[in-house]
Amino acid sequence: MRYQPLNSSLYAANRHRFAVQLPPGSIAVLVSSDQIPSNGDAFYPYKPDSNLYWLTGIDQEQTALLLFPDCPNPAFREVLFVRETSPQLAVWEGPRHNLAEASALSGIQEVMWHKDFESALWTQMKFATDCWLALNENDRASKSPVTNAAQRLANQLRADFPLHGYHRASPILDRLRSVKQDQELVAIRKAIEITHQAFMEAVKALKPGLKEYQVEAILAGTMLSQGAEGFSFEPIMASGAHACILHYTRNDGQCQDGDLMLMDFGANYAHYAADLTRCVPVNGRFSARQKEVYDAVLHVQQQSMALLTVGRSLDQYNKESALLMQDALLGLGLLTDKDIQKQDSANPAYKKYFPHGTGHFLGIDVHDVGARFEPLQAGMLITCEPGIYIPEEGLGIRIENDVLVTEQGPVDLMSSLPILTDEIEEAYHR
């Protein structure tokens, strides 16, 4: 693997933290993500199930985990199932973990081949009273027409064992995953370090006439050379008016003299995400107007970051930072007091120029799980990314850093990256 595996003690601790919240007689079952076919005999790049990876450290397909703390047979209280490797598989796709390797990575003593998963599960279900299953319940996820492996398992179990009690494991896992452990923060800091290096290389190469995808290529090459698995999400390389398209990913425009280049990207390391946004002048110098709007966004970011304290919810943070942005828009003359007075409370006036929230949970997923209406806790990682988008001026500016919530206050994990306009200009001209 490209990354340095995290210590198996992390996954053992994660499993313990999850298992102690299960009622007596409970069995929990988690399965890996599907390999998604594209065309012909090809597949899209594989993305492991986040919950299963968090519990085991195994990132390959055809993996399953059975947790049954009260199982009368001690051998089945914690069992990992992995895809059986073979000489043929090794030739065509490369070998998979053998049983000993999977045990060392996960810290699970009992490891079996995946072909034995169904029979083992069906046998142990008869000793359980309740079954806990984890589906994709991220509150940012939308309904999908595609049925995944976890849903198929849930449907099959309910059909075969209709008298068991079935429960949602995701609310428990979401709350546990949202508080990062020390080893997880090591991986996240590494992802941020790689992101920093890639950003600096891209800024030094940026010039008028360059294609957006050429900037993307510089980022990708730098990150891969440093051991990242790739981008943590589809990167946004938006020059000029493209920066007013929030999820612009075509990245096929040309960087023009006098425009800004909005770069929203992050490295993925050990399956943990970084998420950075910076705006850089294509010619190396901010215009007076660009600097005015940029500094307004930066001021809102600095004020908003101070809100990321223990006890305040993510929802409160987004609402309070939106009012800070409202003040900034008034200061820039983009809104008037009259606009505020006559606004629809369901569609505030600031949304004309700031249509998204200020932050989200970050972790294994770039839009990670977490309880947005509950108090923030130390160890949570939140993005801080205010932005102002002025389509009539072809100007879009967003600034984003990753922030750790601690008992002593927010810690900016990206504090070493250039962020002031003169710092960015200096990076350009190195």
Long-range contacts (C-beta under 8 A, 24 or more apart in sequence): 1-59, 2-227, 2-228, 2-229, 3-187, 3-227, 3-228, 3-229, 3-269, 3-270, 3-271, 4-227, 4-270, 5-57, 5-105, 5-270, 6-57, 6-183, 6-184, 6-186, 6-187, 6-270, 7-183, 8-57, 8-104, 8-105, 8-106, 8-107, 9-107, 9-183, 10-57, 10-181, 10-183, 10-184, 11-54, 11-55, 11-56, 11-57, 11-105, 11-106, 11-107, 12-106, 12-107, 12-108, 13-181, 14-54, 14-55, 14-176, 14-181, 15-55, 15-56, 15-67, 15-78, 17-176, 18-55, 18-67, 18-169, 18-172, 18-173, 18-176, 19-67, 19-69, 21-172, 22-67, 22-69, 22-130, 22-132, 23-130, 24-70, 24-129, 25-70, 25-128, 25-129, 25-130, 26-68, 26-69, 26-70, 26-128, 26-129, 26-130, 26-131, 26-132, 26-167, 27-66, 27-67, 27-68, 27-71, 27-124, 27-125, 27-128, 27-130, 27-131, 27-132, 28-65, 28-66, 28-67, 28-68, 28-131, 28-132, 28-133, 28-134, 28-169, 29-64, 29-65, 29-66, 29-67, 29-121, 29-131, 29-132, 29-133, 29-153, 29-157, 30-55, 30-64, 30-65, 30-133, 30-134, 30-150, 30-169, 31-63, 31-64, 31-65, 31-149, 31-150, 31-153, 32-58, 32-60, 32-61, 32-62, 32-63, 32-64, 32-149, 33-61, 33-148, 33-149, 34-61, 34-148, 34-149, 35-61, 45-230, 48-271, 49-149, 49-150, 50-177, 50-271, 50-364, 50-365, 50-369, 51-134, 51-169, 51-170, 51-173, 51-177, 53-271, 53-364, 54-173, 54-177, 54-364, 56-80, 56-105, 56-106, 56-108, 57-105, 57-106, 57-107, 58-82, 58-97, 58-102, 58-105, 58-106, 59-271, 60-96, 60-97, 62-114, 63-114, 64-114, 64-117, 64-121, 65-108, 66-117, 66-120, 66-121, 66-124, 68-124, 68-127, 68-128, 71-124, 71-127, 71-128, 72-127, 73-124, 73-127, 75-110, 76-110, 76-120, 76-124, 78-108, 78-109, 78-110, 79-108, 79-110, 79-111, 79-112, 79-120, 80-106, 80-108, 80-110, 80-111, 80-112, 81-111, 81-112, 81-113, 81-114, 81-116, 81-117, 81-120, 82-111, 82-112, 82-113, 82-114, 83-113, 83-114, 84-113, 84-114, 84-115, 122-160, 125-157, 125-160, 125-161, 125-164, 128-164, 129-164, 129-165, 130-164, 130-165, 130-166, 130-167, 131-157, 131-161, 131-164, 131-165, 131-166, 131-167, 132-166, 132-167, 132-168, 132-169, 132-172, 133-157, 133-166, 133-167, 133-168, 133-169, 134-168, 134-169, 134-170, 134-173, 135-168, 135-170, 136-170, 137-168, 137-170, 137-171, 137-174, 137-369, 138-174, 138-365, 138-367, 138-368, 138-369, 139-372, 140-360, 140-367, 170-369, 173-369, 174-369, 174-370, 174-371, 175-370, 175-371, 175-374, 177-363, 177-364, 177-368, 177-369, 177-370, 178-361, 178-363, 178-368, 178-369, 178-370, 178-371, 178-377, 178-380, 179-377, 179-378, 179-379, 179-380, 180-363, 180-379, 180-380, 180-381, 180-404, 181-379, 184-272, 184-363, 185-381, 185-404, 187-269, 187-270, 187-271, 187-272, 188-269, 188-272, 188-273, 188-274, 188-362, 188-363, 188-381, 188-402, 188-413, 189-413, 190-269, 190-270, 191-228, 191-232, 191-266, 191-267, 191-268, 191-269, 191-270, 191-272, 191-273, 191-274, 192-266, 192-267, 192-274, 192-276, 192-402, 192-413, 192-414, 194-222, 194-223, 194-226, 194-227, 194-228, 194-267, 194-269, 194-274, 195-223, 195-265, 195-266, 195-267, 195-274, 195-276, 196-276, 196-414, 196-416, 196-417, 197-222, 197-223, 197-226, 198-222, 198-223, 198-226, 198-265, 198-267, 199-263, 199-276, 199-278, 199-417, 200-418, 200-427, 202-263, 203-280, 203-418, 203-424, 203-427, 203-428, 204-427, 204-428, 204-430, 206-255, 206-261, 206-280, 206-282, 206-284, 206-428, 207-255, 207-282, 207-283, 208-255, 208-256, 208-257, 208-282, 208-283, 209-254, 209-255, 210-254, 210-255, 210-282, 211-252, 211-253, 211-254, 211-255, 212-237, 212-238, 212-239, 212-242, 212-250, 212-251, 212-252, 212-253, 212-254, 212-255, 212-261, 213-237, 213-251, 213-252, 215-251, 215-255, 215-261, 215-263, 216-251, 216-265, 219-263, 219-265, 223-267, 226-267, 227-269, 228-267, 228-268, 228-269, 229-268, 229-269, 229-271, 230-267, 230-268, 231-265, 231-266, 231-267, 231-268, 232-265, 232-266, 232-267, 232-268, 232-273, 232-274, 232-275, 232-366, 233-265, 233-266, 233-273, 233-275, 233-366, 235-263, 235-264, 235-265, 236-262, 236-263, 236-264, 236-265, 236-277, 237-261, 237-262, 237-263, 237-265, 238-262, 238-263, 238-264, 238-396, 239-282, 240-394, 241-391, 241-394, 241-395, 241-396, 242-396, 243-279, 243-389, 243-395, 243-396, 243-397, 243-398, 244-389, 244-390, 244-391, 244-394, 244-395, 244-396, 245-396, 246-355, 246-356, 246-389, 255-282, 256-282, 257-282, 257-283, 258-282, 258-283, 258-287, 259-394, 260-286, 260-290, 260-395, 260-396, 260-397, 262-396, 262-397, 262-398, 264-398, 264-400, 266-366, 271-364, 272-363, 272-364, 273-362, 273-363, 273-364, 273-365, 273-366, 273-368, 274-402, 275-362, 275-366, 275-383, 275-385, 275-400, 275-402, 276-400, 276-401, 276-402, 276-414, 276-417, 277-385, 277-387, 277-398, 277-399, 277-400, 278-399, 278-400, 278-417, 278-418, 278-419, 278-424, 279-396, 279-397, 279-398, 279-399, 279-424, 280-424, 280-428, 281-424, 281-425, 281-428, 284-425, 284-428, 284-429, 285-425, 286-421, 286-424, 286-425, 289-393, 289-395, 290-395, 290-397, 291-421, 292-332, 293-332, 293-388, 293-390, 293-395, 293-397, 294-397, 294-399, 294-421, 295-421, 296-328, 296-331, 296-332, 296-388, 297-328, 297-386, 297-387, 297-388, 297-397, 297-398, 297-399, 298-399, 298-419, 298-420, 299-328, 300-324, 300-325, 300-328, 300-386, 301-384, 301-385, 301-386, 301-399, 301-401, 304-358, 304-359, 304-384, 304-386, 305-384, 305-401, 305-403, 305-410, 305-412, 306-409, 306-410, 308-359, 308-376, 308-382, 308-384, 308-403, 308-405, 308-410, 309-376, 309-405, 309-409, 309-410, 310-375, 310-376, 310-377, 310-378, 310-405, 310-406, 310-407, 311-375, 311-376, 312-375, 312-376, 313-372, 313-373, 313-374, 313-375, 313-376, 314-359, 314-360, 314-361, 314-370, 314-372, 314-373, 314-376, 314-382, 315-372, 315-373, 317-358, 317-359, 317-376, 317-382, 318-357, 318-358, 318-359, 321-358, 321-359, 321-384, 321-386, 322-348, 322-350, 322-354, 322-357, 322-358, 324-386, 325-350, 325-354, 325-358, 325-386, 325-388, 326-350, 328-388, 329-353, 329-354, 329-388, 332-388, 334-388, 334-390, 353-388, 353-389, 353-390, 354-386, 354-387, 354-388, 354-389, 355-389, 356-387, 358-384, 358-385, 358-386, 359-383, 359-384, 359-385, 359-403, 362-402, 376-405, 377-405, 378-405, 378-406, 378-407, 379-404, 379-405, 379-406, 380-404, 380-405, 381-405, 381-413
